[in-house]
Amino acid sequence: MRSPHSWRSTLAAGLLLLAPSVQAEGRTPPPRTSTYEQLEVFARVLSYVENNYVEPVDERKLMYGAIQGMLETLDPHTVFMPPEVFKEMKIDTSGEFGGVGLEVARQGEGFVVSAALDETPAARAGIRVGDALVAIDGERVRGLSLQDVLQRLRGPAGKRVLLTLMREGFSAPRELALIRDHIRIIAVEGALYGGVAHVRVKSFQDRTAYYLRKELERLRTLNGGQPLRGVVLDLRNNPGGLLEQAVAVSDVWLPGNLPIVSTRGRKGTQMNEERSKDRDTEPDYPLVVLVNAGSASASEIVAGALQDHGRATILGTQTFGKGSVQTVIELEDGSGLKLTIARYYTPHGRSIQEKGITPDFWVPETPGGKGAKEEQREKDLERHFKAEPVSASEPQVRVHPKAFAQEPRDWDVTSALSDYQLRTALNYLNDLAS
């Protein structure tokens, strides 16, 4: 075990190594009292714990805990991932992992379900967005880190896990026994309804845009090689993923050199703007995008870009409202840091942070429904960024959802569909194409 003196030396050396780069960027170096003295306090506490705690301490666990505690003072999307968790995160973006198909977010000292991936043990068990996760295998999750919770949810396929959940309307928490499965997220799937395509994008992983284009070609072939009469792009319950894939999916329907998304970092300085490319653009058929409270991040980028350029009509309910960009940094010991570095904006300069994308037509899950109040959104997460005030020099673009002047009429291929939002979208496109 290192001596307390070695820890102080290491911390001080680290600070000195960072100082030149801070000065080179033209920033004022932090005053001694705000950094050196705080590091000295940290080193002193560490020394006391290492030398006087009643039992020997795990040095690695201690330092990881300190890092996690530091990051938990920031926004809920900035997290530290120990090597085993970081390894799983990289597997996730490839679309395969062992688990139950749940995504969770911190709420206070506890956790709530932010997504239950389709065709996974969690979805089949009826777990919903907004359900409070009380315990895993009998151990309460209150006070645990997000990484600890994710580790407990993941595991080899075939292994049982017991979840305790609370929901509005329950008189007491309920237990659900799930069998972990090998989760293979098929990012894109589609179906054809009388020449109108329904294409569902479940997440934004490696090559999502490639598989989307392949699926559209498959549906055209299924349509006898004839042009599609319209497309429903279904982004419901899509929690997001890779920013580059959100840009590529938006580019499928946008002609060249149009802005898709811009990002602004600290002090509002623009970091980057992504624009569409003038090749392989889909024909100008009617396009509807379906969204709900589970549509987040990359999904909102796509919906916002297609809405701002008037390329698609947005149907459904208000989206999640995650308007921040994270970068993932692999550290020397195999751990990872997911760090919020920017906010993103739609082509018209709209930030969806805390607010979400407002649909052009409000279509609830069920006829006459108003939308589920218990659905979790960004604004409900502890420490989330507040919506940025709109500058007087920027256009104030607001979308006000409308009701249909006349409900789209059922046609023969949709009358048996139980999915009211999808049925409405297909009927709307059929009326346009008639």
C-alpha positions as CSV (number, residue, x, y, z in Angstrom):
1,M,0.0,0.0,0.0
2,R,1.3,3.5,-0.9
3,S,2.2,5.9,1.9
4,P,0.0,9.0,2.5
5,H,3.0,11.1,1.4
6,S,3.1,9.3,-2.0
7,W,-0.6,10.1,-2.6
8,R,0.0,13.8,-1.8
9,S,2.9,13.8,-4.2
10,T,0.9,12.1,-7.0
11,L,-2.0,14.5,-6.6
12,A,0.3,17.6,-6.6
13,A,2.2,16.3,-9.6
14,G,-1.0,15.7,-11.5
15,L,-2.1,19.3,-10.9
16,L,1.2,20.7,-12.0
17,L,1.0,18.6,-15.2
18,L,-2.4,20.1,-16.0
19,A,-1.6,23.7,-15.3
20,P,0.4,24.4,-18.5
21,S,-2.5,23.2,-20.7
22,V,-4.9,25.3,-18.8
23,Q,-2.8,28.4,-19.3
24,A,-2.2,27.6,-23.0
25,E,-6.0,27.8,-23.5
26,G,-6.0,31.3,-22.2
27,R,-8.0,30.5,-19.0
28,T,-7.2,31.9,-15.6
29,P,-5.5,29.2,-13.5
30,P,-7.6,28.2,-10.5
31,P,-6.4,30.0,-7.3
32,R,-4.4,27.9,-4.9
33,T,-7.1,27.9,-2.3
34,S,-9.7,26.5,-4.6
35,T,-7.6,23.5,-5.8
36,Y,-4.4,22.8,-3.9
37,E,-6.0,23.2,-0.5
38,Q,-9.0,21.0,-1.5
39,L,-6.6,18.3,-2.8
40,E,-4.7,18.5,0.5
41,V,-8.0,17.9,2.4
42,F,-8.7,14.9,0.1
43,A,-5.2,13.5,0.7
44,R,-5.5,14.0,4.4
45,V,-8.8,12.1,4.5
46,L,-7.4,9.4,2.4
47,S,-4.4,9.1,4.8
48,Y,-6.7,8.8,7.8
49,V,-8.8,6.1,6.1
50,E,-5.8,4.1,4.9
51,N,-4.0,4.1,8.2
52,N,-6.8,4.2,10.8
53,Y,-9.9,2.6,9.4
54,V,-11.0,-0.4,11.5
55,E,-10.4,-2.8,8.6
56,P,-8.1,-2.9,5.7
57,V,-9.5,-0.9,2.7
58,D,-9.6,-1.8,-0.9
59,E,-7.5,1.0,-2.5
60,R,-9.1,0.6,-5.9
61,K,-12.6,0.6,-4.6
62,L,-11.8,3.6,-2.5
63,M,-10.5,5.7,-5.4
64,Y,-13.3,4.7,-7.7
65,G,-15.8,5.7,-5.1
66,A,-14.2,9.1,-4.8
67,I,-14.4,9.6,-8.5
68,Q,-18.0,8.5,-8.7
69,G,-18.9,10.8,-5.8
70,M,-17.2,13.7,-7.6
71,L,-19.1,13.1,-10.8
72,E,-22.4,12.7,-9.0
73,T,-22.3,16.4,-8.3
74,L,-22.6,17.0,-12.1
75,D,-25.4,16.2,-14.5
76,P,-27.0,12.7,-14.5
77,H,-25.4,11.7,-17.8
78,T,-21.8,12.2,-16.6
79,V,-20.6,9.0,-15.1
80,F,-17.5,7.0,-14.3
81,M,-17.4,3.4,-15.5
82,P,-15.1,0.8,-13.8
83,P,-13.4,-1.5,-16.3
84,E,-16.1,-4.2,-16.2
85,V,-18.9,-1.7,-16.7
86,F,-17.0,0.2,-19.5
87,K,-16.5,-3.1,-21.3
88,E,-20.2,-3.8,-21.2
89,M,-21.0,-0.3,-22.4
90,K,-18.8,-1.0,-25.5
91,I,-20.7,-4.2,-26.0
92,D,-24.0,-2.3,-25.8
93,T,-23.1,0.0,-28.7
94,S,-22.4,-3.1,-30.8
95,G,-26.0,-4.3,-30.0
96,E,-25.4,-7.5,-28.0
97,F,-25.2,-8.1,-24.2
98,G,-26.5,-10.3,-21.5
99,G,-29.3,-8.9,-19.3
100,V,-33.0,-8.2,-19.0
101,G,-33.2,-5.2,-21.4
102,L,-33.7,-2.4,-18.9
103,E,-32.3,1.1,-18.9
104,V,-32.5,3.0,-15.6
105,A,-31.8,6.6,-14.5
106,R,-31.2,8.0,-11.0
107,Q,-34.0,9.8,-9.3
108,G,-33.1,11.2,-5.9
109,E,-31.4,8.3,-4.0
110,G,-33.2,5.7,-6.1
111,F,-33.7,4.6,-9.7
112,V,-36.5,4.6,-12.2
113,V,-36.9,2.7,-15.5
114,S,-36.0,5.0,-18.5
115,A,-36.5,2.3,-21.2
116,A,-37.6,-1.3,-21.5
117,L,-36.2,-2.5,-24.8
118,D,-38.6,-4.3,-27.0
119,E,-38.7,-8.1,-27.2
120,T,-36.5,-8.5,-24.0
121,P,-37.4,-10.1,-20.7
122,A,-38.2,-6.7,-19.2
123,A,-40.6,-5.8,-21.9
124,R,-42.3,-9.2,-21.9
125,A,-42.8,-8.9,-18.1
126,G,-44.7,-5.6,-18.6
127,I,-42.1,-3.3,-17.0
128,R,-42.8,0.3,-18.0
129,V,-40.9,3.6,-18.3
130,G,-41.3,5.4,-15.0
131,D,-41.4,2.3,-12.8
132,A,-39.4,2.7,-9.6
133,L,-36.7,0.1,-9.2
134,V,-36.7,-0.8,-5.4
135,A,-34.5,-3.8,-5.2
136,I,-32.5,-6.4,-7.2
137,D,-32.3,-9.9,-5.8
138,G,-33.6,-8.6,-2.5
139,E,-31.0,-5.9,-2.1
140,R,-32.3,-2.4,-2.1
141,V,-30.8,-0.1,-4.7
142,R,-31.3,3.1,-2.8
143,G,-28.0,4.8,-2.4
144,L,-26.2,2.5,-4.9
145,S,-24.3,4.0,-7.8
146,L,-25.7,3.7,-11.4
147,Q,-22.8,1.4,-12.2
148,D,-23.6,-0.9,-9.3
149,V,-27.2,-1.1,-10.5
150,L,-26.2,-1.9,-14.1
151,Q,-23.9,-4.6,-13.0
152,R,-26.6,-6.3,-11.0
153,L,-29.0,-6.1,-13.9
154,R,-26.5,-7.6,-16.3
155,G,-25.3,-11.2,-16.3
156,P,-25.1,-14.4,-18.3
157,A,-28.1,-15.5,-20.3
158,G,-30.2,-18.1,-18.4
159,K,-29.5,-16.7,-15.0
160,R,-32.5,-15.6,-12.8
161,V,-32.7,-12.1,-11.4
162,L,-35.5,-10.9,-9.0
163,L,-36.6,-7.3,-9.5
164,T,-38.8,-5.4,-7.0
165,L,-40.7,-2.5,-8.6
166,M,-43.1,0.2,-7.5
167,R,-45.6,1.9,-9.8
168,E,-48.2,4.6,-9.4
169,G,-51.4,2.7,-8.5
170,F,-49.6,-0.2,-6.7
171,S,-50.5,-0.5,-3.1
172,A,-47.1,-2.1,-2.4
173,P,-43.9,-3.0,-4.3
174,R,-44.2,-6.1,-6.5
175,E,-41.6,-8.7,-7.3
176,L,-40.8,-10.0,-10.8
177,A,-38.5,-12.9,-11.5
178,L,-36.9,-12.6,-14.8
179,I,-34.5,-14.9,-16.7
180,R,-31.6,-13.0,-18.3
181,D,-31.3,-13.4,-22.0
182,H,-28.7,-12.8,-24.6
183,I,-30.0,-9.4,-25.7
184,R,-29.5,-8.9,-29.5
185,I,-30.9,-5.5,-30.4
186,I,-32.0,-5.6,-34.0
187,A,-31.7,-1.9,-34.5
188,V,-34.1,-1.7,-37.6
189,E,-37.1,-3.7,-38.6
190,G,-39.9,-2.9,-41.0
191,A,-43.3,-4.0,-42.4
192,L,-45.3,-3.0,-45.5
193,Y,-49.0,-1.9,-45.4
194,G,-50.5,-1.4,-48.8
195,G,-47.4,0.3,-50.2
196,V,-46.8,2.3,-47.0
197,A,-43.7,1.3,-45.0
198,H,-43.4,1.1,-41.3
199,V,-39.7,1.2,-40.3
200,R,-38.9,1.0,-36.6
201,V,-35.4,2.2,-35.4
202,K,-34.9,0.8,-31.9
203,S,-31.5,2.4,-31.1
204,F,-28.7,4.2,-32.7
205,Q,-25.8,1.7,-32.8
206,D,-22.9,1.1,-35.2
207,R,-24.3,0.9,-38.8
208,T,-27.9,1.7,-37.9
209,A,-28.2,4.0,-41.0
210,Y,-26.8,1.2,-43.2
211,Y,-29.4,-1.3,-41.9
212,L,-32.1,1.4,-42.3
213,R,-31.3,1.8,-46.0
214,K,-31.2,-2.0,-46.5
215,E,-34.6,-2.3,-44.9
216,L,-36.1,0.4,-47.1
217,E,-34.8,-1.4,-50.2
218,R,-36.2,-4.7,-48.9
219,L,-39.6,-3.1,-48.5
220,R,-39.5,-1.6,-52.0
221,T,-38.7,-5.1,-53.3
222,L,-41.6,-6.5,-51.3
223,N,-43.8,-3.8,-52.9
224,G,-43.1,-5.3,-56.3
225,G,-40.3,-2.9,-57.0
226,Q,-42.7,0.0,-57.0
227,P,-42.0,3.3,-55.2
228,L,-43.2,3.5,-51.6
229,R,-46.4,5.6,-51.1
230,G,-45.0,6.8,-47.8
231,V,-43.0,5.9,-44.7
232,V,-43.6,5.8,-41.0
233,L,-40.3,6.2,-39.2
234,D,-41.0,4.9,-35.7
235,L,-38.7,6.2,-33.0
236,R,-40.9,5.4,-30.0
237,N,-39.0,4.1,-27.0
238,N,-35.7,4.7,-28.7
239,P,-33.4,5.9,-26.0
240,G,-30.7,7.2,-28.4
241,G,-27.1,6.1,-28.9
242,L,-24.4,7.3,-31.3
243,L,-24.7,10.9,-32.5
244,E,-23.0,10.1,-35.8
245,Q,-25.8,7.5,-36.6
246,A,-28.5,10.1,-35.7
247,V,-26.9,12.4,-38.3
248,A,-26.7,9.5,-40.9
249,V,-30.3,8.5,-40.3
250,S,-31.5,12.1,-40.8
251,D,-29.4,12.3,-44.0
252,V,-31.4,9.5,-45.5
253,W,-34.3,11.9,-46.1
254,L,-32.6,15.3,-46.4
255,P,-31.1,16.7,-49.6
256,G,-27.5,17.9,-49.6
257,N,-25.9,20.7,-47.5
258,L,-28.7,21.2,-45.0
259,P,-27.9,21.6,-41.2
260,I,-28.9,18.5,-39.1
261,V,-27.6,19.3,-35.7
262,S,-25.1,21.8,-34.1
263,T,-23.4,21.5,-30.8
264,R,-22.2,24.2,-28.4
265,G,-19.8,23.7,-25.6
266,R,-18.8,25.8,-22.6
267,K,-19.8,29.4,-22.7
268,G,-22.0,28.7,-25.7
269,T,-19.2,28.4,-28.3
270,Q,-20.2,26.4,-31.3
271,M,-18.1,23.2,-31.5
272,N,-19.5,21.6,-34.6
273,E,-22.3,21.5,-37.1
274,E,-23.3,18.4,-39.0
275,R,-24.8,18.8,-42.5
276,S,-26.5,16.5,-44.9
277,K,-24.7,15.0,-47.9
278,D,-26.0,15.3,-51.5
279,R,-26.2,11.6,-52.3
280,D,-28.5,8.6,-51.9
281,T,-31.4,10.7,-50.6
282,E,-34.7,8.9,-50.4
283,P,-37.6,10.0,-52.8
284,D,-39.8,12.8,-51.7
285,Y,-42.7,10.6,-50.5
286,P,-44.8,11.6,-47.4
287,L,-42.9,10.9,-44.2
288,V,-44.3,10.6,-40.6
289,V,-42.1,10.3,-37.5
290,L,-43.7,8.6,-34.5
291,V,-42.3,9.7,-31.0
292,N,-43.2,9.4,-27.4
293,A,-41.7,10.0,-23.9
294,G,-39.2,7.1,-24.5
295,S,-37.8,8.9,-27.6
296,A,-34.6,10.5,-26.3
297,S,-31.3,12.1,-27.4
298,A,-30.4,10.8,-30.9
299,S,-34.1,10.1,-31.6
300,E,-34.8,13.8,-30.8
301,I,-32.0,15.0,-33.1
302,V,-33.6,13.0,-36.0
303,A,-37.2,14.2,-35.2
304,G,-36.0,17.8,-34.7
305,A,-34.0,17.9,-38.0
306,L,-36.8,16.4,-40.1
307,Q,-39.4,18.7,-38.4
308,D,-37.4,21.9,-38.8
309,H,-36.8,21.2,-42.5
310,G,-40.5,20.4,-43.1
311,R,-39.5,16.9,-44.4
312,A,-41.7,15.0,-42.0
313,T,-44.8,15.3,-39.9
314,I,-44.2,14.4,-36.2
315,L,-47.0,12.4,-34.5
316,G,-47.2,11.1,-31.0
317,T,-46.5,12.6,-27.6
318,Q,-43.8,14.9,-26.1
319,T,-40.3,13.3,-26.2
320,F,-37.9,12.8,-23.3
321,G,-36.0,16.1,-23.5
322,K,-32.3,15.1,-23.4
323,G,-30.4,17.8,-25.2
324,S,-26.8,17.2,-24.1
325,V,-23.9,15.5,-25.8
326,Q,-21.5,13.0,-24.1
327,T,-18.0,11.9,-25.1
328,V,-16.6,8.6,-23.9
329,I,-13.0,8.6,-22.7
330,E,-11.1,5.3,-22.1
331,L,-8.7,5.6,-19.2
332,E,-5.4,3.9,-18.6
333,D,-6.7,1.1,-16.3
334,G,-9.5,0.1,-18.7
335,S,-12.2,2.2,-17.0
336,G,-14.1,4.9,-18.8
337,L,-15.5,8.4,-18.3
338,K,-18.7,9.5,-20.0
339,L,-18.5,13.3,-19.9
340,T,-21.1,15.8,-20.9
341,I,-19.3,18.2,-23.2
342,A,-21.9,20.2,-25.1
343,R,-25.6,20.9,-25.7
344,Y,-27.1,20.2,-29.1
345,Y,-29.5,22.3,-31.2
346,T,-31.8,21.5,-34.1
347,P,-31.3,23.3,-37.5
348,H,-33.5,26.2,-36.4
349,G,-31.5,26.6,-33.2
350,R,-34.0,24.9,-30.9
351,S,-32.6,23.3,-27.7
352,I,-34.8,20.4,-26.6
353,Q,-33.1,20.1,-23.2
354,E,-35.8,19.6,-20.5
355,K,-38.5,20.4,-23.0
356,G,-38.3,17.7,-25.7
357,I,-39.7,17.7,-29.2
358,T,-43.3,18.7,-29.5
359,P,-45.2,16.7,-32.1
360,D,-47.1,18.4,-34.9
361,F,-50.1,16.3,-34.1
362,W,-50.8,15.0,-30.6
363,V,-51.7,11.3,-30.8
364,P,-51.9,9.5,-27.4
365,E,-51.3,5.8,-26.9
366,T,-55.1,5.1,-26.8
367,P,-58.1,6.9,-28.3
368,G,-59.1,9.8,-26.1
369,G,-56.0,9.4,-23.9
370,K,-54.0,12.3,-22.7
371,G,-50.6,10.6,-22.3
372,A,-49.3,8.9,-19.2
373,K,-48.5,11.3,-16.4
374,E,-46.1,8.8,-14.8
375,E,-43.8,8.7,-17.8
376,Q,-40.2,9.7,-16.8
377,R,-38.5,12.5,-18.7
378,E,-35.3,14.5,-18.4
379,K,-37.0,17.2,-16.4
380,D,-37.7,14.6,-13.7
381,L,-34.0,13.6,-13.3
382,E,-32.0,15.0,-10.4
383,R,-29.3,17.5,-11.4
384,H,-30.5,17.8,-15.0
385,F,-29.6,20.9,-17.0
386,K,-32.3,23.5,-17.1
387,A,-33.6,24.6,-20.5
388,E,-31.4,27.4,-21.8
389,P,-33.0,30.9,-22.1
390,V,-33.5,31.9,-25.8
391,S,-31.3,34.8,-26.9
392,A,-33.1,37.8,-28.3
393,S,-30.9,37.4,-31.5
394,E,-32.0,33.8,-32.1
395,P,-35.3,32.8,-33.7
396,Q,-37.9,31.6,-31.2
397,V,-39.3,28.6,-33.0
398,R,-42.2,27.0,-31.2
399,V,-44.4,24.1,-32.3
400,H,-47.9,23.9,-31.0
401,P,-49.4,20.4,-31.3
402,K,-52.7,20.2,-33.2
403,A,-55.6,17.8,-33.2
404,F,-56.7,16.4,-36.6
405,A,-59.5,18.3,-38.1
406,Q,-60.9,14.9,-39.0
407,E,-59.6,11.7,-37.6
408,P,-57.7,9.8,-40.4
409,R,-60.0,7.0,-41.6
410,D,-59.1,3.3,-41.2
411,W,-58.4,1.5,-44.3
412,D,-58.5,-2.3,-44.8
413,V,-54.9,-3.1,-44.0
414,T,-54.9,-1.2,-40.7
415,S,-58.4,-1.9,-39.2
416,A,-57.1,-4.8,-37.2
417,L,-54.0,-3.0,-35.7
418,S,-54.2,-2.6,-32.0
419,D,-51.4,0.0,-32.0
420,Y,-53.4,3.1,-32.1
421,Q,-50.5,5.5,-32.8
422,L,-49.2,3.4,-35.6
423,R,-52.7,2.9,-37.0
424,T,-53.2,6.7,-37.0
425,A,-49.9,7.3,-38.7
426,L,-50.6,4.8,-41.4
427,N,-54.1,6.1,-42.0
428,Y,-52.8,9.7,-42.2
429,L,-50.3,8.7,-44.9
430,N,-52.9,6.7,-46.8
431,D,-55.1,9.7,-46.9
432,L,-52.2,11.9,-48.2
433,A,-51.3,9.4,-50.8
434,S,-54.9,8.7,-52.0
